[in-house]
Amino acid sequence: MKIVVTNIYSYDNKGDAAIVLALVSEIRRVFPEADLTLLTTDAKNDKDKYGAPVSSSLMWVLFSAIKDLPIVRRVYELVTRMGGLLLYLMFYKLFRKPFYGLLKKEVRVVAQHINESDMVIACGGGYLGTADASPKSILLLFGMCLSFLMGHYARKPVYLYSQSIGPLHDWFAKAIVRFSLNRVDLIEVREDISMEYMRTLKVRTPYIRTADPALLLRGQRRPAPIKLKKASLQVGTTVRKWFTTEEERANYRAILAKLIDYMVTEYDAQVTYIPQVIAQGFGDDDRLVAKKLWEQVEHKDRFTVLTDNLHPFELIDLCGKMDIFVGTRMHSNIFALLGDVPVVGIKYEHKTQGIMDGLGIGDATIDIKKINYEDLQQKVDMVIKNSKHYKELISQNMPGQIALSSSAMDRIKEEFDKLRPMVAERSS
């Protein structure tokens, strides 16, 4: 039996890496006989990271592999690669067999992996949404959907594992997602807000509520090679480049810098930036933002910017040593929560709110679009002064969320078992 997992980003996004580690472990638990292949946007870097073979994903061959080419060549490659793929899928739908001659060599490898599989699983995450209504966002969304739609047109069972759906900023994005979701066999969403999105989109495919896969890593710690400076309050934090203008980014950093200085003077805090996303090759490196933040902090000796490339299990260990966590990156918050550490979550998409709500601490979030110093300080004071209460809420609600997450792969197996005779017939 062969399983292909699509839509994997990069090991250098440690939240995404945690999802993949949990997903691979769950596949091994439920399908111990499976021959597994992971399709990732960062195959060269991701090799030997997950205990399963990796190969380049459709997103890599369509977009990332050509990003450094001259603009005319880039447009030519994108049109020929995507155009050939669309013709290939139309041919497959009409004649029920692949015609690889329509595909560029790089795309052909992806198609062969999917055609040789018995099942396609779209990796969990928050990629079924758009940052805005721009053509670039629409194109990336379309590529994401094509990554698992290829399985549908190859007549394979396709399962969407622990997704967040949305936000979607215009009718075209909604139409793409609705079309795609109605052509898979089961959709699993990881928070209630995404469940509401599914109802709004009027998706016909069966869908169920699960939880974030990273929650299954509770207890998976590896000692981090980091020695924290002594202080009365250990605070962990993550940041990210989010806003579109430098003025907005500077304001975000100024608010966080003021908060760090406040926690130092008010609580004798030592604040540590945790390197959560370090994907330099994709222009996605939070350490650059953290270094700019350090420059704006007055008590620089009390703010440590780590730059290490740490394993997700080391990050779980490090985040678990904090007394409070103030995180923008959602999975850094989850890493802290796995150690029952109270979190103030700075939400940039609704997935953060949904996951915090699931653990009973949704009041400890603040919207990055509306962020201001006074509200953020109040949230931090509230969580610090009621730390015991928040720890109890996390401890009480965590088992239920872990159970929901664990049910995701079991449900996929149930659905696949119903289709086994059909899958065998299609493969013969």
C-alpha positions in Angstrom: 0.0 0.0 0.0 1.4 3.4 -1.0 0.4 6.7 0.6 1.4 10.1 -0.8 1.3 13.2 1.5 1.0 16.5 -0.4 1.1 20.2 0.6 4.1 20.1 2.9 6.0 23.4 3.2 9.5 23.2 4.9 11.2 21.8 7.9 12.5 25.3 8.5 9.0 26.2 9.5 9.0 24.4 12.8 5.2 24.5 13.2 4.7 22.8 9.8 7.5 20.4 10.7 5.7 19.5 13.9 2.5 18.8 11.9 4.4 16.5 9.5 6.1 14.6 12.4 2.8 14.0 14.0 1.1 13.0 10.7 3.9 10.5 9.8 3.6 9.0 13.3 -0.2 8.7 12.9 0.1 7.1 9.5 2.6 4.6 10.9 0.2 3.8 13.8 -2.9 3.3 11.6 -1.4 2.1 8.4 1.8 0.2 9.6 2.2 -1.5 6.2 2.2 1.8 4.2 4.9 2.8 1.8 5.0 6.6 2.5 6.2 9.5 0.2 6.1 13.1 1.3 5.8 15.9 -1.3 7.5 19.0 0.1 8.3 22.4 -1.2 11.8 22.1 0.4 12.8 18.5 -0.5 16.6 19.1 -0.5 16.5 20.5 3.0 13.7 18.1 4.3 15.6 15.0 3.4 16.0 12.6 6.4 14.0 14.9 8.6 10.8 13.0 8.9 11.7 9.3 8.7 10.1 8.9 5.3 11.2 9.6 1.7 10.6 13.1 0.4 10.2 14.4 -3.1 9.5 17.9 -4.6 5.9 19.0 -4.4 3.8 20.6 -7.1 4.2 24.0 -5.3 7.9 23.7 -5.7 7.9 22.8 -9.4 5.3 25.4 -10.3 6.5 28.3 -8.3 9.6 28.1 -6.1 11.9 26.3 -8.6 11.5 29.1 -11.1 11.4 32.2 -8.8 14.9 33.3 -9.6 14.6 33.1 -13.3 14.3 36.2 -15.5 10.7 37.4 -15.6 10.0 36.4 -19.2 11.5 32.9 -18.7 9.6 32.6 -15.4 6.2 33.4 -17.1 7.0 30.9 -19.9 7.9 28.2 -17.4 4.8 28.8 -15.3 2.4 28.8 -18.3 3.9 25.7 -19.8 4.1 23.8 -16.5 0.6 24.7 -15.3 -1.0 24.7 -18.8 0.4 21.2 -19.4 -0.9 20.0 -16.1 -4.4 21.3 -16.7 -4.4 19.6 -20.1 -3.1 16.4 -18.5 -5.9 16.5 -15.9 -8.6 17.0 -18.6 -7.1 14.1 -20.6 -7.1 11.9 -17.4 -10.7 12.8 -16.7 -11.9 12.0 -20.2 -9.9 8.8 -20.9 -9.1 7.6 -17.3 -5.4 7.1 -18.0 -2.3 9.4 -17.8 -0.7 10.9 -20.8 2.7 12.0 -19.3 3.8 13.6 -22.7 1.7 16.6 -21.8 3.8 17.3 -18.7 7.1 19.0 -18.2 9.6 16.7 -16.6 9.5 18.2 -13.2 5.6 18.0 -13.0 5.7 14.5 -14.4 7.6 13.3 -11.3 4.8 14.6 -9.0 2.1 13.1 -11.2 3.8 9.7 -11.1 4.1 9.7 -7.3 0.3 10.3 -7.1 -0.6 7.8 -9.8 1.4 5.1 -8.2 -0.3 5.7 -4.8 -3.4 4.1 -3.2 -4.3 7.2 -1.2 -3.5 10.9 -1.1 -3.5 12.9 2.1 -3.2 16.6 2.1 -1.0 17.6 5.0 -2.7 19.6 7.8 -2.2 23.4 7.9 -3.6 26.8 7.1 -2.9 27.1 3.3 -6.6 27.0 2.1 -6.9 30.7 2.5 -5.7 34.0 0.9 -3.7 36.9 2.4 -5.7 39.3 0.1 -7.5 39.4 -3.2 -4.4 39.8 -5.3 -3.7 37.6 -8.4 -0.6 36.3 -6.6 -2.7 35.0 -3.7 -5.3 33.5 -6.0 -2.5 31.7 -8.1 -0.9 30.3 -4.9 -4.3 29.1 -3.7 -5.0 27.4 -7.0 -1.6 25.7 -6.9 -2.3 24.5 -3.3 -5.6 23.0 -4.4 -4.1 21.4 -7.5 -1.7 19.6 -5.3 -4.4 17.3 -3.9 -6.9 17.6 -6.8 -4.4 15.6 -8.9 -5.3 12.7 -6.7 -9.0 13.1 -7.4 -8.4 13.1 -11.2 -6.2 10.1 -10.9 -9.2 8.4 -9.2 -7.4 8.0 -5.8 -9.1 8.6 -2.4 -8.1 12.0 -1.2 -8.3 13.1 2.4 -7.7 16.6 3.8 -6.1 16.1 7.2 -6.6 18.7 10.0 -7.1 21.9 8.0 -7.9 25.5 8.6 -10.2 26.9 6.0 -10.0 30.6 5.1 -9.9 33.5 5.2 -10.9 33.9 1.6 -11.1 37.5 0.4 -13.2 37.3 -2.8 -15.7 35.2 -4.6 -13.1 33.7 -6.9 -11.0 32.4 -4.1 -14.2 31.0 -2.5 -15.2 29.3 -5.8 -11.7 27.7 -6.1 -11.9 26.3 -2.6 -15.5 25.2 -2.9 -14.8 23.4 -6.2 -11.7 21.7 -4.8 -13.3 20.6 -1.5 -16.2 19.1 -3.3 -13.8 16.8 -5.1 -12.2 15.0 -2.2 -13.4 12.2 0.0 -13.2 13.6 3.5 -12.3 16.9 5.0 -11.0 17.3 8.6 -10.9 20.8 10.1 -9.0 21.7 13.2 -11.2 24.5 14.8 -14.8 25.6 15.0 -14.3 28.8 12.9 -13.2 26.6 9.9 -16.3 24.5 10.5 -18.4 27.6 10.0 -16.5 28.4 6.9 -17.4 25.0 5.5 -21.0 25.6 6.2 -20.8 29.1 4.6 -19.1 27.6 1.5 -21.9 24.9 1.3 -19.4 22.1 0.9 -21.0 18.8 0.0 -18.1 16.5 0.9 -18.3 15.0 4.4 -16.3 17.0 6.9 -15.6 16.6 10.6 -14.0 18.5 13.5 -10.6 17.4 14.6 -7.7 19.4 16.2 -4.2 20.5 15.4 -1.9 17.5 14.9 0.9 19.2 16.9 -1.1 18.5 20.0 -0.2 14.9 19.6 3.4 15.8 20.4 2.7 16.4 24.1 5.5 14.7 26.0 7.8 14.6 23.0 10.7 16.7 24.4 14.3 16.8 23.6 16.7 18.9 25.8 17.4 22.1 24.0 21.1 23.2 24.0 20.1 26.6 25.4 20.8 27.9 28.9 18.3 30.5 30.0 19.4 33.5 32.0 18.0 33.6 35.5 15.0 35.9 36.2 11.9 36.1 38.3 9.7 35.5 35.2 10.8 33.6 32.1 8.9 34.9 29.0 9.0 33.3 25.6 8.0 35.1 22.4 7.8 34.8 18.7 7.3 37.4 16.0 6.8 37.4 12.3 6.7 39.7 9.2 3.1 40.2 8.6 2.0 43.7 7.6 2.3 45.2 4.1 3.9 48.5 5.0 7.0 49.3 6.9 5.1 51.8 9.0 2.7 49.0 10.2 5.7 46.7 10.9 7.5 49.3 12.8 4.4 50.0 14.9 4.1 46.2 15.7 7.7 46.1 16.8 7.4 49.2 18.8 4.4 47.8 20.7 6.3 44.5 21.4 9.5 46.4 22.5 7.5 48.5 24.9 5.9 45.4 26.3 9.2 43.7 26.8 10.6 46.7 28.7 7.4 46.8 30.8 7.7 43.1 31.7 11.4 43.6 32.6 10.7 46.5 35.0 7.3 45.3 36.4 8.1 41.5 36.7 11.9 41.2 36.5 11.4 39.3 33.3 13.9 37.6 31.0 12.4 37.5 27.5 13.6 35.0 25.0 12.8 35.0 21.3 12.3 31.5 20.0 13.4 30.8 16.4 10.2 29.3 15.0 10.4 30.0 11.3 13.8 30.3 9.7 13.1 29.5 6.0 15.5 32.0 4.5 15.2 30.6 1.0 11.5 31.4 0.9 11.9 34.9 2.4 10.3 33.6 5.6 12.8 34.2 8.4 11.4 35.5 11.7 14.9 36.1 13.1 15.2 39.2 10.9 12.2 40.7 12.6 13.4 39.7 16.1 16.8 41.4 15.5 15.0 44.6 14.5 12.9 44.2 17.6 16.0 43.8 19.8 17.3 47.2 18.5 14.1 48.9 19.8 14.2 47.3 23.2 15.7 49.5 26.0 16.7 46.6 28.3 18.7 44.8 25.7 20.5 42.6 28.3 17.1 41.2 29.3 16.0 40.2 25.7 17.8 37.3 24.1 17.3 36.6 20.4 18.1 32.9 19.7 19.0 32.1 16.1 19.6 28.3 16.4 18.1 25.8 14.0 16.3 23.7 16.6 14.3 20.5 16.3 10.6 20.8 17.0 11.1 18.6 20.1 13.8 20.9 21.3 11.4 23.9 20.8 8.7 22.1 22.8 11.2 21.6 25.6 12.4 25.2 25.5 8.9 26.7 25.3 7.8 24.5 28.2 10.4 26.1 30.4 8.7 29.5 30.2 6.4 31.0 32.8 4.3 32.8 30.1 4.5 32.9 26.3 3.6 35.9 24.1 3.5 34.4 20.7 2.6 35.5 17.2 3.5 32.2 15.5 0.6 29.9 16.3 2.6 26.7 16.7 5.0 28.3 19.1 2.0 29.0 21.2 1.0 25.3 20.9 4.5 24.2 21.9 4.2 26.3 25.0 0.7 25.0 25.7 2.0 21.4 25.5 3.9 22.2 28.7 0.8 23.9 30.3 2.4 27.3 29.9 -0.1 30.2 29.8 -0.1 31.9 26.4 -1.1 35.3 25.1 -1.7 34.7 21.4 -1.3 37.4 18.8 -3.6 36.1 16.1 -3.0 36.9 12.5 -5.6 34.4 11.2 -8.6 32.8 12.8 -6.8 29.5 13.3 -5.1 31.0 16.4 -8.4 32.1 17.9 -10.0 28.7 17.1 -7.2 26.7 18.8 -7.1 28.9 21.8 -10.9 28.6 22.1 -10.6 24.9 22.0 -8.3 25.0 25.1 -10.7 27.4 27.0 -8.3 30.4 26.8 -9.7 32.3 23.9 -9.9 35.5 26.0 -6.0 35.6 26.0 -5.8 36.5 22.3 -5.4 39.8 20.6 -5.9 40.6 16.9 -2.7 41.6 15.1 -4.7 44.0 12.9 -6.0 45.9 15.9 -3.0 45.5 18.2 -2.2 48.3 20.5 0.0 48.5 23.6 -2.6 49.1 26.2 -4.7 46.1 25.2 -1.7 43.9 24.9 -0.3 44.9 28.3 -3.7 44.2 29.9 -3.8 40.7 28.3 -0.3 40.0 29.6 -1.1 41.3 33.1 -4.3 39.2 33.2 -2.5 36.0 32.2 0.4 36.5 34.6 -1.8 37.4 37.6 -4.2 34.5 36.8 -1.5 32.1 35.8 -2.7 29.2 37.9 -6.2 29.5 36.5 -5.0 29.4 32.9 -2.7 26.4 33.7 -5.8 24.6 35.0 -7.8 25.4 32.0 -5.1 24.2 29.7 -4.6 21.0 31.7 -8.4 20.3 31.7 -9.0 20.9 28.0 -5.9 19.5 26.5 -6.9 15.8 26.7 -10.1 16.4 24.8 -8.2 18.3 22.1 -5.6 15.5 21.8 -8.4 12.9 21.5 -9.9 14.9 18.7 -6.6 15.1 16.9 -5.9 11.4 17.4 -9.3 10.6 15.9 -8.3 12.2 12.5 -6.3 9.3 11.1 -8.6 6.7 12.5 -11.5 8.3 10.6 -9.4 8.3 7.4 -8.8 4.6 7.9 -12.6 4.0 8.3 -13.3 5.9 5.1 -10.5 4.2 3.2 -11.6 0.7 4.3 -15.0 1.4 2.7 -13.3 2.1 -0.6 -10.6 -0.6 -0.5 -12.4 -2.8 -3.1 -12.9 0.2 -5.4 -9.3 1.3 -5.0 -8.1 -2.2 -5.8 -10.3 -2.3 -8.9 -9.0 1.2 -10.1 -5.4 0.1 -9.6 -5.8 -3.1 -11.6 
